[in-house]
Amino acid sequence: MNDSLRRFSINQMTVKQLSLPELVDACLELGVPGVGLWREPVRQYGVAAAAELVRGAGLAVTTLCRGGFLTAIDPGERARALDDNRAAVEEAATLGTDTLVLVSGGLPAGSKDLHGARERIADALAVLGPYAAEHGVRLAIEPLHPMFASDRCVVSTLTQALDLAERFPAEQVGVTVDTYHIWWDDQAPAQIARAGAQGRIHTFQLADWTTPLPEGVLNGRGQLGDGSVDMREWKGYVEAAGYTGPIEVELFNEALWARDGREVLTETARRFVEHAG
Amino acid sequence: MNDSLRRFSINQMTVKQLSLPELVDACLELGVPGVGLWREPVRQYGVAAAAELVRGAGLAVTTLCRGGFLTAIDPGERARALDDNRAAVEEAATLGTDTLVLVSGGLPAGSKDLHGARERIADALAVLGPYAAEHGVRLAIEPLHPMFASDRCVVSTLTQALDLAERFPAEQVGVTVDTYHIWWDDQAPAQIARAGAQGRIHTFQLADWTTPLPEGVLNGRGQLGDGSVDMREWKGYVEAAGYTGPIEVELFNEALWARDGREVLTETARRFVEHAG
């Protein structure tokens, strides 16, 4: 294995044009030691089969993305969300990863109550945290950029994520530190230190910030080095906070998806070494 | 004048399809007492002529938008930005408004240094603050939503705006409180209180948050009541902080611009009464 890629993990979404076996092959060929997996393609392939494929190749599964969407008010919807998150915990355990990333959910239709939505997330974590810990899985609340606050994730900052996580033991609930979502926030470095001191940095993900943002803003995550984020600066913050684990590159980007997946993986590994190695 | 519109001011950009005389006519007809003006259309009409037109109609000019763009590194570019902002101060004084809104500027090309950019804004304010005060004009730093941090405004939160403003007297530098930019931020209510206690709420603007965001995200500001923002809640925060001044509605929205301007103004006044009256 290429030592400069020792901490590199490719999030499956970055090269979603590759099937799971293609992704595994490409990782072996390039010396990529870890993958972050997504539930939908994994379930399509079969969770047990995916676990066997990845384990057989000696790849680490650094995270499973994603659980969450815990902000519903309707009791039936809430029960279904909890069931789905319990299933996600079981899938994570089967895949051999200790980290399930949570995208908490946006405002229910017609609601303007961010505080109430955040409290419903806490209520759900009180159920899911112990369940996850029983399965050897930690929940990693991901603050999403404030531009997603209404429709995807009412947890917009590391401060808010930690305010939630701290209500639970660190082995149950921590946070996802993703440069794309927090790079603009001058309070984030201190919050990374806070998270590290509590052992709550459960995963560290990289993407660059590029503009103009595309319509809907979801698929505008930039290749490392193409945008405004100093990857080494943020890597320095998490390292200073004691985090020495894998570093996932997670890009949602139509232009990258339109290209050959192996080529994108090769480029991403090279950019990782150049900007965060 | 309709008393429920007593504090309403229409930002010119909301109905940019109207010429300045058309805007003034429509305001008089509907009983709208104030307008927030923009430099480009005002200069096109002539600053002195615009001042006479608006004053003759008895309309208050609640703000002039906008100065700023103070983050350049290049000395020539910085000098030009200062000159341009001095001109904006003079235009504000001519128009009879005491408030010049500042959009601070994004990262210079190739730079990833948000902190440095914010410090260059402070350097510029040290020059422009006294100049503005001499002309009876206050500068109102507008934190823009974090999605604009790289390309438009490195000041992303009220906290950051106040950290900058506090280096100067309140009669020189304060902040713009705009619901669109801060609605997601659970620290904003406390920052509004901080701003109010210091007499630094220089203007209060409303727009709603609607999704999906359009490409480039600039022109997605929603009509009041169409989105996720509880206008009365935010009005309550600024009032509790002692702000009793005009409330501007500022929408950049392609769909509104495509409609008849008077109709949009009528609708906006109605929405103001319904959601913030």
Chai-1 contact restraints between the chains, C-beta under 6 A:
chainA,res_idxA,chainB,res_idxB,connection_type,confidence,min_distance_angstrom,max_distance_angstrom,comment,restraint_id
A,L107,B,S228,contact,1.0,0.0,6.0,A-B,restraint_1
A,K112,B,S228,contact,1.0,0.0,6.0,A-B,restraint_2
A,K112,B,D230,contact,1.0,0.0,6.0,A-B,restraint_3
A,P146,B,P146,contact,1.0,0.0,6.0,A-B,restraint_4
A,P146,B,W184,contact,1.0,0.0,6.0,A-B,restraint_5
A,M147,B,M147,contact,1.0,0.0,6.0,A-B,restraint_6
A,A149,B,W184,contact,1.0,0.0,6.0,A-B,restraint_7
A,S150,B,W209,contact,1.0,0.0,6.0,A-B,restraint_8
A,S150,B,T211,contact,1.0,0.0,6.0,A-B,restraint_9
A,S150,B,S228,contact,1.0,0.0,6.0,A-B,restraint_10
A,D151,B,T211,contact,1.0,0.0,6.0,A-B,restraint_11
A,S156,B,W184,contact,1.0,0.0,6.0,A-B,restraint_12
A,W184,B,P146,contact,1.0,0.0,6.0,A-B,restraint_13
A,W184,B,A149,contact,1.0,0.0,6.0,A-B,restraint_14
A,W184,B,S156,contact,1.0,0.0,6.0,A-B,restraint_15
A,W209,B,S150,contact,1.0,0.0,6.0,A-B,restraint_16
A,T211,B,S150,contact,1.0,0.0,6.0,A-B,restraint_17
A,T211,B,D151,contact,1.0,0.0,6.0,A-B,restraint_18
A,P212,B,G216,contact,1.0,0.0,6.0,A-B,restraint_19
A,L213,B,V217,contact,1.0,0.0,6.0,A-B,restraint_20
A,P214,B,E215,contact,1.0,0.0,6.0,A-B,restraint_21
A,E215,B,P214,contact,1.0,0.0,6.0,A-B,restraint_22
A,E215,B,E215,contact,1.0,0.0,6.0,A-B,restraint_23
A,G216,B,P212,contact,1.0,0.0,6.0,A-B,restraint_24
A,V217,B,L213,contact,1.0,0.0,6.0,A-B,restraint_25
A,S228,B,L107,contact,1.0,0.0,6.0,A-B,restraint_26
A,S228,B,K112,contact,1.0,0.0,6.0,A-B,restraint_27
A,S228,B,S150,contact,1.0,0.0,6.0,A-B,restraint_28
A,D230,B,K112,contact,1.0,0.0,6.0,A-B,restraint_29
